[in-house]
């Protein structure tokens, strides 16, 4: 029997954290309890260990199973990877058992190239859609160059700043489709300038390089320091999550957000978080634009907000703990991208533990065990 290196979100659950990593196990669990999760797959932590055993290479068996995962995703989502008519674009995220800083950042919009971009625009002549496509493309080139090829963000940030200055605008969202198209061209030229090769246009090659980058980040200096300080064994490895893209930057009916089911500073039982219209995940934390408080989402997207409140309740009842979540709204429809037990201050930990006992989620014993004496 060949090793099983890849699990779709429908094959896993939260007990498989060691194999699927925290993110993958929770995506599978959310799928199992019927939450709206874009259906993708997880490459296991064992595949990461194998990558190092094979001299930092992804072997053919792992890659073949990943491509089977892509085929499954195509069937689930009715789109095809690298296709010109209806392309499937994906995000690639790392996900170790324990949440770790220094691990690889997310790559969004993977699968784009010049031909796919042109075909997408031809299929939808709306100028706003053209802007969205070029926005997604320039983001992808920037992230891939920075995260996968380690070129460094600053070169691209400088090009964006220069473009904004030339056009006399303050925010990225004020750049037109033509500006973003020009930026994509400049970014590819910068990539070639830095690395001496053309930006990879084959989606399968893009995917393979991205998976390798996740595995490689397990061994980067920041991750190693954090592991030593927190007694996380090197042998654990990290999983890779590949998901179909949902686009918070599609239009004004879309957006992205992060939220806690309780206040992580005080422990008070109320929804806390931020939401940004017409944005992708990184924009919320990048601080380029000011997000709105999560409660304001109710005015903008009442249906998605009502559904999100239900999701919060479902997750707390399921995990019996405060949740930290990432979500995207595309054309007013809610998608859950991630959930995990939320980090909290010592003061909040005490209040949440007591409340969870009062609400019948925890026994006093379990609640006591939740409080980290190191805080």
Buried (B, 14 or more C-beta within 10 A) or exposed (E): EEEEBBBBBBBBBBEBBBBBBBBBBBBBBBBBBEBBBBBBBBBBBBBBBBBBEEEEBBBEEBBEBBBBBBEBBBEBBEBBBBBBEEBBBBBBBBBBBBBBEBBBBBBBBBBBBEEBBEBBBEEEEEEEBBBBBBBBBBBBBBBBBBBBBEBEEEBBEEBBEEBBEEEEBEEBBEBBBEBBBBBBBBBBEBBEEBEEEEBBBEBBEBBBBBBBBBBBBBBEEEBBEBBEEEEBEEEBBBBBBBBBBBBBBBBEBBBBBBBBBBBBEBBEBEBBBBBBBBBBBBBBEEEBBEBBEBEBBBEBBEEBBEBBEEBBEBBBEBBBBBBBBBBBBBEBBBBBBBBBBBEBBEEBBBBBBBBBBEEEBBEEEBBEEBBEEEE
